[in-house]
Amino acid sequence: MKGILEWVNQEENKFFALHVAFILIVAVLVEIFLGGWTRVAYPAILLVSLASFMFNYPISAVKDHGLFSEYLIELRILWLIVIGIFLEYIVYQVFEAKQVHLLGGLALVAGLIILFYSRSSLQEKITQARGFK
């Protein structure tokens, strides 16, 4: 839990979480007010969020990562796409398809947590193999 709190307290990750929240909120609003436009709106929401992420990225936080900063930015962009698609799918299922699959939603959340954990574990192993802490 301590690692998650440290992760959330970093400026770049707050910025990332803000964009994930933006995708969720706008997807819900589109489903409520423009339910028939999801085929057009969902990709547009994702593209707007990605463009905003790249235009407004907190460059001052990049200094901490040195040579790997561009890689980490691109990794966050990839995660934004993956999580955005998952969130839009969940919003679609709840509002448009009128289906709530509790077990499916829990499995999706568990899968994302496992995915984050496995990625973090892999990064630690690579760092140790290179001789860093």
C-alpha positions in Angstrom: 0.0 0.0 0.0 2.9 2.3 0.8 4.2 1.9 -2.8 0.8 2.9 -4.2 0.7 6.0 -2.1 4.2 7.0 -3.2 3.2 6.4 -6.8 0.0 8.6 -6.5 2.0 11.4 -4.8 4.2 11.9 -7.8 3.2 14.9 -10.0 3.3 12.8 -13.2 1.0 10.1 -11.8 -1.5 12.7 -10.4 -1.6 14.1 -13.9 -2.1 10.6 -15.3 -4.9 9.8 -12.8 -6.6 13.1 -13.7 -6.8 12.0 -17.4 -8.1 8.6 -16.4 -10.8 10.3 -14.4 -11.5 12.6 -17.4 -12.1 9.6 -19.6 -14.5 8.0 -17.1 -16.5 11.2 -16.5 -16.8 12.2 -20.1 -17.8 8.7 -21.1 -20.5 8.6 -18.5 -21.8 12.1 -19.7 -21.8 11.0 -23.3 -23.8 7.8 -22.4 -26.3 9.9 -20.4 -26.8 12.7 -23.0 -25.7 11.2 -26.3 -26.2 7.5 -26.0 -26.5 6.9 -29.7 -23.1 8.5 -30.5 -20.8 6.1 -28.6 -19.2 4.7 -31.7 -17.9 8.2 -32.5 -17.6 9.6 -29.0 -15.5 7.0 -27.4 -12.6 7.1 -29.8 -12.9 10.9 -29.8 -12.8 11.0 -26.0 -9.7 8.8 -26.0 -7.9 10.9 -28.6 -8.7 14.2 -26.8 -7.5 12.8 -23.6 -4.2 11.6 -25.2 -3.7 14.9 -26.9 -4.3 16.8 -23.7 -1.9 14.4 -21.9 0.9 15.1 -24.4 0.3 18.9 -24.7 0.1 19.5 -20.9 2.5 16.9 -19.5 4.3 18.2 -16.5 7.8 18.5 -18.0 9.3 19.8 -14.8 8.9 16.2 -13.3 10.9 14.7 -16.2 14.3 15.6 -14.6 13.9 12.8 -12.0 14.0 10.1 -14.7 16.9 11.2 -16.8 17.4 9.1 -20.0 14.3 7.1 -19.4 11.8 10.0 -19.2 10.6 9.6 -22.8 10.1 5.9 -22.3 8.1 6.5 -19.1 5.9 9.1 -20.8 5.1 6.7 -23.7 4.4 4.0 -21.1 1.9 6.2 -19.4 0.3 7.0 -22.8 -0.1 3.2 -23.4 -1.6 2.7 -20.0 -4.0 5.6 -20.6 -5.2 3.9 -23.8 -5.6 0.5 -22.1 -7.4 1.9 -19.0 -9.5 4.3 -21.2 -10.8 1.4 -23.3 -11.6 -0.6 -20.3 -13.5 2.3 -18.7 -15.4 3.1 -21.8 -16.4 -0.6 -22.1 -17.6 -0.6 -18.6 -19.6 2.6 -19.1 -21.1 1.2 -22.3 -22.1 -2.1 -20.5 -23.8 -0.2 -17.6 -25.6 2.5 -19.5 -26.1 1.3 -23.1 -26.4 -2.5 -22.8 -28.1 -2.2 -19.4 -26.0 -5.1 -18.1 -24.1 -5.1 -14.9 -21.8 -8.1 -14.5 -20.5 -7.9 -11.0 -18.1 -10.8 -11.4 -16.9 -9.6 -14.8 -16.3 -6.1 -13.4 -14.4 -7.6 -10.4 -12.4 -9.8 -12.7 -11.5 -6.7 -14.8 -10.4 -4.7 -11.7 -8.4 -7.7 -10.4 -6.8 -8.2 -13.9 -5.8 -4.5 -14.0 -4.3 -4.8 -10.5 -2.4 -7.9 -11.4 -1.2 -6.3 -14.6 0.1 -3.2 -12.7 1.8 -5.5 -10.1 3.4 -7.7 -12.7 4.7 -4.7 -14.6 6.1 -3.3 -11.5 7.7 -6.6 -10.6 9.3 -6.9 -14.0 10.7 -3.4 -13.7 12.3 -4.2 -10.4 13.8 -7.4 -11.8 15.3 -5.5 -14.8 16.6 -2.8 -12.5 18.3 -5.3 -10.2 19.7 -7.3 -13.2 21.4 -4.1 -14.4 22.9 -3.5 -11.0 20.8 -0.6 -9.8 18.7 -0.2 -6.7 
